[in-house]
Amino acid sequence: LHVDRQVVGCSDHEGEQAYNLDGEEKWFADFIKREGVEPQPPFVDHVSYVDGTYQTAEANQQACKTSLDNARRAMKDFKIED
């Protein structure tokens, strides 16, 4: 069995999207350089992602930030103790 994982996360100033297989990173979005990176070593069969994967990661960041804003608005009146 293999563990295939996708990570999407964001904050007000940063974001992340990455794909991993068995704990090894296969692809991640470099939002500073505005490109996808495939950090696979040369001794493995290279796995490439389809065109548009980086653009999808950018769209996911917008959705993540919208969800973050919605959660903040929904939780603004909750006391820390709750």
TIRO-2110 file (N, C-alpha, C; in Angstrom, 1 decimal):
// TIRO-2110
0.8, -1.2, 0.0, N, 1, A
0.0, 0.0, 0.0, CA, 1, A
0.9, 1.2, 0.0, C, 1, A
0.3, 2.3, -0.6, N, 2, A
1.0, 3.6, -0.7, CA, 2, A
0.2, 4.6, 0.0, C, 2, A
0.8, 5.7, 0.5, N, 3, A
0.1, 6.8, 1.0, CA, 3, A
0.3, 8.0, 0.1, C, 3, A
-0.7, 8.4, -0.5, N, 4, A
-0.7, 9.6, -1.5, CA, 4, A
-1.4, 10.7, -0.8, C, 4, A
-0.7, 11.8, -0.7, N, 5, A
-1.2, 13.0, 0.1, CA, 5, A
-1.2, 14.3, -0.6, C, 5, A
-2.2, 15.1, -0.5, N, 6, A
-2.2, 16.4, -1.1, CA, 6, A
-2.4, 17.4, 0.1, C, 6, A
-1.6, 18.4, 0.2, N, 7, A
-1.6, 19.4, 1.2, CA, 7, A
-1.9, 20.7, 0.6, C, 7, A
-3.0, 21.4, 1.2, N, 8, A
-3.3, 22.8, 0.8, CA, 8, A
-3.5, 23.5, 2.1, C, 8, A
-2.8, 24.6, 2.2, N, 9, A
-2.9, 25.5, 3.4, CA, 9, A
-2.6, 26.9, 3.1, C, 9, A
-3.1, 27.8, 3.9, N, 10, A
-2.9, 29.2, 3.7, CA, 10, A
-2.9, 30.0, 5.0, C, 10, A
-2.4, 31.2, 4.9, N, 11, A
-2.5, 32.2, 6.0, CA, 11, A
-2.7, 33.5, 5.3, C, 11, A
-2.7, 34.6, 6.1, N, 12, A
-2.8, 35.9, 5.4, CA, 12, A
-1.7, 36.2, 4.5, C, 12, A
-0.5, 35.7, 4.8, N, 13, A
0.7, 36.1, 4.0, CA, 13, A
1.3, 34.9, 3.2, C, 13, A
1.0, 33.7, 3.5, N, 14, A
1.7, 32.6, 2.9, CA, 14, A
0.7, 31.5, 2.5, C, 14, A
1.1, 30.6, 1.6, N, 15, A
0.3, 29.5, 1.2, CA, 15, A
1.1, 28.3, 0.8, C, 15, A
0.5, 27.2, 0.7, N, 16, A
1.2, 26.0, 0.4, CA, 16, A
0.3, 25.0, -0.3, C, 16, A
0.8, 24.4, -1.4, N, 17, A
0.1, 23.2, -2.0, CA, 17, A
1.2, 22.3, -2.4, C, 17, A
1.1, 21.0, -2.0, N, 18, A
2.1, 20.0, -2.4, CA, 18, A
1.4, 18.7, -2.5, C, 18, A
2.0, 17.8, -3.3, N, 19, A
1.6, 16.4, -3.5, CA, 19, A
2.8, 15.5, -3.0, C, 19, A
2.4, 14.5, -2.2, N, 20, A
3.4, 13.6, -1.7, CA, 20, A
3.0, 12.2, -1.9, C, 20, A
4.0, 11.3, -2.0, N, 21, A
3.8, 9.9, -2.1, CA, 21, A
4.7, 9.2, -1.2, C, 21, A
4.2, 8.4, -0.2, N, 22, A
5.0, 7.7, 0.8, CA, 22, A
6.0, 8.6, 1.5, C, 22, A
5.5, 9.8, 1.8, N, 23, A
6.4, 10.8, 2.5, CA, 23, A
7.4, 11.5, 1.7, C, 23, A
7.4, 11.3, 0.4, N, 24, A
8.3, 12.0, -0.5, CA, 24, A
7.6, 13.0, -1.3, C, 24, A
8.1, 14.2, -1.4, N, 25, A
7.4, 15.3, -2.1, CA, 25, A
7.6, 15.0, -3.6, C, 25, A
6.5, 15.0, -4.4, N, 26, A
6.5, 14.9, -5.8, CA, 26, A
6.3, 16.2, -6.5, C, 26, A
5.6, 17.1, -6.0, N, 27, A
5.3, 18.4, -6.6, CA, 27, A
4.9, 19.4, -5.5, C, 27, A
5.4, 20.6, -5.7, N, 28, A
4.9, 21.7, -4.8, CA, 28, A
4.8, 23.0, -5.6, C, 28, A
3.9, 23.9, -5.2, N, 29, A
3.7, 25.2, -5.8, CA, 29, A
4.7, 26.2, -5.2, C, 29, A
5.5, 26.8, -6.0, N, 30, A
6.4, 27.9, -5.5, CA, 30, A
5.7, 29.2, -5.8, C, 30, A
5.0, 29.7, -4.9, N, 31, A
4.2, 30.9, -5.1, CA, 31, A
5.0, 32.2, -5.3, C, 31, A
6.3, 32.1, -4.9, N, 32, A
7.2, 33.3, -5.1, CA, 32, A
7.6, 33.3, -6.5, C, 32, A
8.1, 32.2, -7.1, N, 33, A
8.5, 32.1, -8.5, CA, 33, A
7.3, 31.9, -9.4, C, 33, A
6.1, 31.6, -8.9, N, 34, A
4.9, 31.4, -9.7, CA, 34, A
5.1, 30.3, -10.6, C, 34, A
5.5, 29.1, -10.1, N, 35, A
5.6, 27.9, -10.9, CA, 35, A
5.6, 26.7, -10.0, C, 35, A
5.3, 25.5, -10.7, N, 36, A
5.3, 24.3, -10.0, CA, 36, A
6.7, 23.7, -10.0, C, 36, A
7.1, 23.0, -8.9, N, 37, A
8.4, 22.4, -8.8, CA, 37, A
8.2, 20.9, -8.6, C, 37, A
9.0, 20.1, -9.4, N, 38, A
9.0, 18.7, -9.2, CA, 38, A
10.4, 18.2, -8.7, C, 38, A
10.6, 18.2, -7.4, N, 39, A
11.9, 17.9, -6.8, CA, 39, A
12.2, 16.4, -6.7, C, 39, A
12.1, 15.7, -7.8, N, 40, A
12.3, 14.3, -7.8, CA, 40, A
13.8, 14.0, -8.2, C, 40, A
14.4, 13.0, -7.5, N, 41, A
15.8, 12.7, -7.8, CA, 41, A
15.9, 12.1, -9.2, C, 41, A
17.1, 12.2, -9.8, N, 42, A
17.3, 11.7, -11.2, CA, 42, A
17.2, 10.2, -11.3, C, 42, A
17.3, 9.5, -10.2, N, 43, A
17.4, 8.0, -10.3, CA, 43, A
16.0, 7.3, -10.3, C, 43, A
14.9, 8.1, -10.3, N, 44, A
13.6, 7.5, -10.3, CA, 44, A
12.9, 7.9, -11.6, C, 44, A
11.8, 7.1, -11.9, N, 45, A
11.0, 7.5, -13.1, CA, 45, A
10.3, 8.7, -12.7, C, 45, A
10.6, 9.8, -13.5, N, 46, A
10.0, 11.1, -13.2, CA, 46, A
8.5, 11.1, -13.5, C, 46, A
7.8, 11.7, -12.5, N, 47, A
6.4, 11.9, -12.6, CA, 47, A
6.1, 13.3, -12.8, C, 47, A
5.4, 13.6, -13.9, N, 48, A
5.1, 15.0, -14.2, CA, 48, A
3.6, 15.3, -14.0, C, 48, A
3.3, 16.5, -13.7, N, 49, A
1.9, 16.9, -13.6, CA, 49, A
1.4, 17.6, -14.8, C, 49, A
0.1, 17.6, -15.0, N, 50, A
-0.5, 18.1, -16.3, CA, 50, A
-0.4, 19.7, -16.2, C, 50, A
-0.4, 20.3, -17.4, N, 51, A
-0.4, 21.7, -17.5, CA, 51, A
-1.6, 22.2, -16.8, C, 51, A
-1.5, 23.3, -16.1, N, 52, A
-2.6, 23.9, -15.3, CA, 52, A
-2.5, 23.5, -13.9, C, 52, A
-1.6, 22.6, -13.4, N, 53, A
-1.6, 22.3, -12.0, CA, 53, A
-1.2, 23.5, -11.1, C, 53, A
-0.3, 24.3, -11.6, N, 54, A
0.1, 25.5, -10.8, CA, 54, A
-1.1, 26.4, -10.8, C, 54, A
-1.8, 26.6, -11.9, N, 55, A
-2.9, 27.5, -11.9, CA, 55, A
-4.0, 27.1, -10.9, C, 55, A
-4.2, 25.7, -10.9, N, 56, A
-5.2, 25.2, -9.9, CA, 56, A
-4.7, 25.5, -8.5, C, 56, A
-3.4, 25.4, -8.2, N, 57, A
-2.9, 25.7, -6.9, CA, 57, A
-3.2, 27.1, -6.5, C, 57, A
-3.1, 28.0, -7.5, N, 58, A
-3.4, 29.4, -7.2, CA, 58, A
-4.9, 29.6, -6.9, C, 58, A
-5.7, 29.0, -7.6, N, 59, A
-7.2, 29.0, -7.4, CA, 59, A
-7.5, 28.4, -6.0, C, 59, A
-6.8, 27.3, -5.6, N, 60, A
-7.0, 26.7, -4.3, CA, 60, A
-6.6, 27.7, -3.2, C, 60, A
-5.6, 28.5, -3.4, N, 61, A
-5.2, 29.5, -2.4, CA, 61, A
-6.3, 30.5, -2.2, C, 61, A
-6.9, 31.0, -3.3, N, 62, A
-8.0, 31.9, -3.2, CA, 62, A
-9.1, 31.4, -2.4, C, 62, A
-9.5, 30.1, -2.7, N, 63, A
-10.6, 29.4, -2.0, CA, 63, A
-10.2, 29.2, -0.5, C, 63, A
-8.9, 28.9, -0.2, N, 64, A
-8.5, 28.7, 1.2, CA, 64, A
-8.6, 30.0, 1.9, C, 64, A
-8.2, 31.1, 1.3, N, 65, A
-8.2, 32.4, 2.0, CA, 65, A
-9.6, 32.9, 2.2, C, 65, A
-10.5, 32.6, 1.3, N, 66, A
-12.0, 32.9, 1.5, CA, 66, A
-12.5, 32.1, 2.6, C, 66, A
-12.2, 30.8, 2.7, N, 67, A
-12.6, 30.0, 3.8, CA, 67, A
-12.1, 30.5, 5.2, C, 67, A
-10.8, 30.9, 5.2, N, 68, A
-10.2, 31.5, 6.4, CA, 68, A
-10.9, 32.7, 6.8, C, 68, A
-11.3, 33.6, 5.9, N, 69, A
-12.0, 34.8, 6.2, CA, 69, A
-13.4, 34.5, 6.8, C, 69, A
-14.1, 33.5, 6.2, N, 70, A
-15.4, 33.1, 6.6, CA, 70, A
-15.3, 32.5, 8.0, C, 70, A
-14.3, 31.7, 8.3, N, 71, A
-14.1, 31.1, 9.6, CA, 71, A
-13.9, 32.2, 10.7, C, 71, A
-13.1, 33.2, 10.3, N, 72, A
-12.8, 34.3, 11.3, CA, 72, A
-14.1, 35.1, 11.6, C, 72, A
-14.9, 35.3, 10.6, N, 73, A
-16.2, 36.0, 10.8, CA, 73, A
-17.1, 35.2, 11.7, C, 73, A
-17.2, 33.9, 11.4, N, 74, A
-18.1, 33.0, 12.1, CA, 74, A
-17.6, 32.9, 13.6, C, 74, A
-16.3, 32.9, 13.8, N, 75, A
-15.8, 32.7, 15.2, CA, 75, A
-15.5, 34.0, 16.0, C, 75, A
-15.7, 35.2, 15.4, N, 76, A
-15.3, 36.4, 16.0, CA, 76, A
-15.9, 36.7, 17.4, C, 76, A
-17.1, 36.2, 17.6, N, 77, A
-17.8, 36.4, 18.9, CA, 77, A
-17.6, 35.3, 19.9, C, 77, A
-16.9, 34.3, 19.5, N, 78, A
-16.6, 33.2, 20.5, CA, 78, A
-15.5, 33.6, 21.5, C, 78, A
-15.7, 33.2, 22.7, N, 79, A
-14.7, 33.5, 23.7, CA, 79, A
-13.6, 32.4, 23.6, C, 79, A
-12.4, 32.8, 23.9, N, 80, A
-11.3, 31.9, 23.8, CA, 80, A
-11.5, 30.6, 24.6, C, 80, A
-12.2, 30.8, 25.8, N, 81, A
-12.4, 29.6, 26.7, CA, 81, A
-13.4, 28.6, 26.0, C, 81, A
-14.2, 29.1, 25.1, N, 82, A
-15.2, 28.2, 24.4, CA, 82, A
-14.5, 27.3, 23.4, C, 82, A
END
